[in-house]
Amino acid sequence: MKILILCTGNSCRSQMAEGFLRSFDPKLEVFSGGTEPAEVVNPNAVFVMQEIGIDISKGEPNSVNDFLDEAFDYVITVCDHAKEVCPVFTGKVKNYLHIGFDDPVDAVGTLEEVIAVYRRVRDEIKRDFEDFYKIIAMNSRMKK
């Protein structure tokens, strides 16, 4: 199963979702990309993922263009429809999904308040991608 997760900067939400999917099943081929990739993975995203034992510190923001020649079983956008334009993937894809989340980069306040937003979004990503994984795992077992 080959999965591509897309957002704008590929520094936070898509990196966290990629980390979760990899932790659920190391046999999955999981990648992430963005239309305007950041320079580095967001340090707050790295921090809140490390809190729960998932290391995304070695991740690198990639351009969606790096994946155009590849085929995917799923391409999933994780941007917030209300505030952003989600990337469009024009490569070969069996299934497109949108699972949107607030961008924690927009959080303001004290460091504690900002980290609380990152934790909330992390937990929402975990919940929704666990649900996604359970569905694809069940469908995979049914096809065998």
N, C-alpha and C positions, 0 to 999 in steps of 0.2 A: 504494500500500500504506500503510495507516494503522495505527500501532502505539501502544499505551499500555502503559507499564511502571509497575507498582505496587509500593510497599512501605509501611511504616508512616509514616516521617517525610519521605520524598521529599527527603532531603538528601544521600544518599551513594550507595548501590548503584544505585538507579533513575536517579539523575543520571548516574552513570558509564556505565550501560548505554545511556541515551539518547545520551550523547556518542559512544560507540562506533558505534552504529547510524547516527547522522548522518554520522560520518566514513567509514563503509563505502559509503554511498550517499546523496548529498544529495537524491535524488528521493523518498526515504522520508519520510512524514509521521510524525514520532516525538514522543511526548509522555510525560510522567511525572507521577505523582501519588501521594498518600499519604492514609491515613485520619486521620493526626494530623500534618499538615505542619509542619515545623520553620520557624523564622524565616528562616534562610539556608541556602545550600548549605554543607555541611561543608568547612571550610578545608583539612583534610588530604586530602579527596577532590579538591578543586581542585588542590592541590599535586602529588599523584601523577599526576593526568591531565596537568597541564602538563609534567611530566617527559617525557611521550611525545608532546607536541605537540598535545594536545586541550584546548581551553579550555572549561571548564564554569562559569567564574566568573560569567557573566551569567545562569546558570540561576536559577530561582526555584521554591522548593517550592510545589506546588499541591495542592489538595484533590481527591480522587477525585470528589467531588460536582460539580466544575467540568466534568466530562466525561460526565455521565450522559445528556445529550441527544444525544450523538454516537455514530456507528457506527464500529466498529473491525474491521479484519481479524484483528488479534491483540491480546489482552490478556495480558501476561506478569507474573506475580508473581515477585519476586526475594528475598523474605524467607526467613529460616531457619526451616523448619517446626518444628524442635526447640525453638526459643526464642520464637517469635512466632506470632501469629495473622495469617495473610496476609489482605490486604484482599479483599473480594468486590466485584466489579463487576457491577452489575445492568443496565447499558446493553446496547445491541445489539452483539453480538460474534459473529464467525464462528468464532474459535478461541481457546480458553483454554490457556495453558501455564504451568507453574511451572518456573523455573530458579533454584534456591535458592543463596544464598551466606551465609557467616558475616557478621555485622554488625561491621565493623572499629571501630565506635564503642565496642565493648566491650573493645578492646585496652587492656592496661595495661603499664606499664614505662616505660623511658626514652623520650624522643621518638624516638630511633633505632629502638627495638623496636616502638613504636606505628606508625611510618611503614612499617616492614617488613610489618606486618599489612595495612595499607592497600594496599601494593604487591602483596602476594599476592592479595588479594581483587580488585584491579583486573585483575591478569593472568588470574585465573579468569573474571572477567566478560568480558574480551576474548576468551578462548578459546571460551567457551560461546556468546557472541553472534555470533562469527564463524561457528561451526558452524550456528547458527540462520539467519544471513543466507545462507550458502551454500545451505541447503535451500530457503529461500523464493525465492532468485534462480533456482535450478534449476527449481523448480516453476513460476515465472512464465514462464521461457523455454519450458517444455514446453507451456504453455497457449496460446502464440502460434502 
